[in-house]
Amino acid sequence: MESANARLPLSLSLTVGEPMLYCGKYNGWVETALKYLPYDIFEKVQGKVAITILKSDACRLAQKIRNHNEIIVLSPWIFSFIPPGSSETDKEWKYLIFCLLHEVAHIIFKHSPPDEILAQENSDQEKEADRYAQDWFNEYASEHADRGMTGLTIQEIREQRENYQNKLESILSCG
């Protein structure tokens, strides 16, 4: 995997020009996560991917969102599990960023939907998306260590994934 790729400027606003973010008050959070992508990867998805969040019990995807080649839908729960006052150096923030990078990796590598492939193929795709998301995250963290950024280990990813799944299961089972 190539490293030392150019990054998006920290001051870049992704809500200007060709819209791709439809996350309301969470647009800034998603912008922060997208800045972890190498610039060449971001260029491949810019204007082609819509990122939105479920804001209610159910929703329809408006035409302006459906006009994109790909759509990433973020769960509102992933934002609600981030404690107030957190920053991108905190584990909850890091996991949000990882999740978004993971979904971008699926798009970049044109992964097939899980229901269209065998379980082993899906597992391989998930591992590949995890690997690239982690690499992009860790490259960015290394470049910004002076801001207190640290890398993300597979163990941290597994712990956060399990933690989120347990929280979500608890909410969905009304317990």
N, C-alpha and C positions, 0 to 999 in steps of 0.2 A: 504494500500500500504506500502511495506517495505521501510524503509529509512536506511541511513547510509551504503549503499552498497559501496564496493570498487569501485574506479574510475580508468580510464586509466591514466597512468602517463602523466603529461603535456608535457614531452619531447618525447613521443612515435611518431614515424613516421609510418603512415599507408600506405605509398606508397612502403614500403619495404616488401618483402615476397609475399604472395598471394595478387595480386592486386585487389583492390575493388574500387579505385577512378580513374575516367577517366574525370576529370574536368579541365585538363590543368593548367593554371595559378591560378585557384581557388582551387586546391587540398588542399592547406594550410588552406584555409577558412573552407572547409568541415571537415578537420581533427580537427580543433578547435571545430566545432559543435559536432562531434562525441564523443569528450572527455567529453561531458555532460552526456553521457549514463552511467548508472551503469555498471560495468565490466561484470556482469553476463548476462546482456542484450546484450552488445557488442559481447560477445562470441557466442551468438545465431545467430548473423548475419554475423560475420566475415567470409570472404571467400564465403559467400552465396549470398551476395547482391552487386550489382554493382551500383555505383552512378556516373552519368554522367550529362553533361550540353549540351543543344542545343547550337551549336556554329555558326549556319547559319540559313538560311530560312527553310531548311529541312535537314534531315540527315537519314542515315540508322544506325542501331545498329550493330556494328561489331560482329563477332562470339565470340571473347574473352569476350565481354560484355554479349552477349546472353547466354553464358554458365553458368551464375549465376542463382540461383533459383528465385531471385527477382531483379528488376531493378528500381531504383529511378531516374527519370529524373528531373533535376532542371531547371527552367526557367532562361534564362540569365538575365531577367529583375530584378529578385530578387537581383542579384549582382549589377546591374547598379543603383539601387535605394539607395545603401549604399554610403554616401558621402565620398570623399577621406579623409584620416586621421582618420576615425572612428575606434572605438575599440569595443570589445564585451560588453562594458558597455553601448553603445549607442542603442537606440530603434530599428534602422534599422538592426543592427547586431543581436540583441536579437531576432528579428522576423525571420531572416534567420535561426538561430539556432533552434528556436521553430519549424519552418516548417520542417526541416530535422528530428527532433525528432518525430514530428507528423507522418511523413511517416514511420519511423522505427516502431512506435507503431502499425500502420496498419499491418506491416509484422509480428511482434511478435504475434499479436492476430489473425493472419490469416483472416483478414477481407475480405469480398467478394467485388468484383468490384461493383460500384454503379448501373451499368446497369443490374446486375444479382439479385438484391434484391429490396424490396419495399422501398419507400421513407422514411418511418419511421425507418426501419432497417438501412438504410444508415445514417440517422440523428443520430441514437444511436451510430453507429460506429464512426462517426465524433466526437461526444462528448467524447467517450471513448479515442480516439486518442489524442484529445485536453487535456484531463485530465492527461493522462500519460506523454505527452510531457511537460506540465506545471510542473508536479510534478518532473520529472527528471531535468528540467531546474532549478527549485527552490531549489532542494536539492544541486545541484552543486553550485549555487550562494551562498547558505548559507555556504557551506564548503569553499568558496573562497571570503568571505566578506572582508577579509583583503586586497584583490586586487581591492576593489571597486565594486565587483559584487553585484547586487541587484536582487531580485526575479522579476517575471513577473506575472502581474495580468490578470485576464480574460478581464478586461476593456482595458488594454494595447494591448492585443492580438486582440481584436475586432477592436480597433482603427487602428492598423497597417494593419490588414487584409483589412479593408475598404479603407484605404489610398492606399495600393498597388493595390487593385481592381480598384479604381478610376484612378490611374495613368496608369494602363495597359489599361483600357477602353479608356482613352484619346488617348493613343498611337495607339491602334487598330482601333479607329474610325477616325484617322487622324485629330484629333481636339485638 
